[in-house]
Amino acid sequence: NSHRADAADLAGVADASSDLVVSSNGFFVWISEPRAVFDAVFRILRLGGHYEFYHVHPFTRPWEGPFTAADEEGVLETGPLLDEDSEQIEFNWTLADLLNPMA
């Protein structure tokens, strides 16, 4: 079965009912509380289940050449930030902001 729900509130999904949870490209720019997402995901995962996510970060783009100091500009600035092109609020998370609460 597949479910659609607020990623930080998976109340409609039973505990330990999923073998796999996936968050895709660019997902975390819309998330204000990563820890709430991880808590919800791990609550619904069965023992031995997997959570996979892909986060857009300069470090994860090896095909664009080596990661340089220029790539770091803005990477360490966390959100909420106003995207001037779309006039939407987005969140910029460091890898530590995501990996530490997940661990």
C-alpha positions in Angstrom: 0.0 0.0 0.0 1.1 3.6 -0.5 0.1 6.6 1.6 0.0 10.3 1.2 0.3 12.4 4.4 2.0 15.3 5.9 5.6 14.0 6.4 5.8 15.2 9.9 2.4 13.8 10.9 1.8 10.3 9.7 -1.0 9.7 12.1 -3.0 7.8 9.5 -0.3 5.2 9.1 -0.1 2.4 11.7 3.0 1.8 13.8 5.5 -0.6 12.3 3.5 -1.0 9.2 6.0 -0.1 6.4 9.0 -1.9 5.0 10.2 1.2 3.0 9.7 4.9 3.3 11.2 7.2 0.6 11.6 11.0 0.5 12.8 12.3 -2.9 14.7 15.1 -4.5 14.3 18.5 -2.8 12.0 17.2 -0.1 13.6 18.8 2.9 13.4 22.4 1.6 9.7 22.2 2.5 10.3 20.8 6.0 10.5 23.1 9.0 11.3 20.3 11.6 13.4 17.5 10.3 13.3 15.7 13.6 9.5 15.5 13.4 9.8 13.8 10.0 12.4 11.2 11.3 10.3 10.5 14.4 7.2 9.8 12.2 9.2 7.7 9.7 10.8 5.5 12.3 7.5 5.0 14.1 5.9 3.5 11.0 8.9 1.4 9.9 8.9 -2.3 10.7 11.9 -3.8 12.3 14.5 -4.1 9.6 12.7 -1.6 7.4 14.5 1.1 5.4 14.2 4.8 5.1 15.8 6.3 1.9 16.1 10.0 1.1 17.9 12.1 -1.5 18.7 15.6 -0.4 19.9 18.2 -2.8 23.2 19.5 -1.5 26.4 20.5 -3.3 28.2 17.6 -1.6 25.8 15.1 -3.3 26.5 16.4 -6.9 29.9 14.8 -7.8 29.1 14.9 -11.5 29.3 18.7 -11.4 33.0 18.6 -10.5 34.8 18.8 -7.1 33.1 20.5 -4.1 34.9 23.9 -3.6 34.8 26.8 -1.2 32.5 28.6 -3.6 30.0 25.8 -3.3 29.8 26.5 0.5 28.3 29.9 0.0 24.9 29.8 1.6 25.2 26.1 2.4 25.7 26.7 6.1 22.9 29.3 6.3 19.8 27.4 7.6 16.3 28.5 7.0 13.6 29.6 6.9 14.8 31.6 3.9 12.8 33.5 1.3 13.3 32.3 -2.2 13.2 35.6 -4.1 12.4 33.9 -7.4 9.3 32.1 -6.2 8.6 34.3 -3.1 8.2 31.1 -1.1 9.8 30.2 2.2 12.3 27.4 2.0 14.5 25.7 4.5 18.2 25.2 3.9 19.6 22.4 6.1 23.2 21.3 6.5 24.0 17.6 6.3 24.5 17.7 10.1 21.0 19.2 10.5 19.6 16.1 8.9 21.9 13.3 9.9 22.2 14.1 13.6 18.5 13.9 14.4 18.2 10.9 12.2 20.9 9.1 14.1 
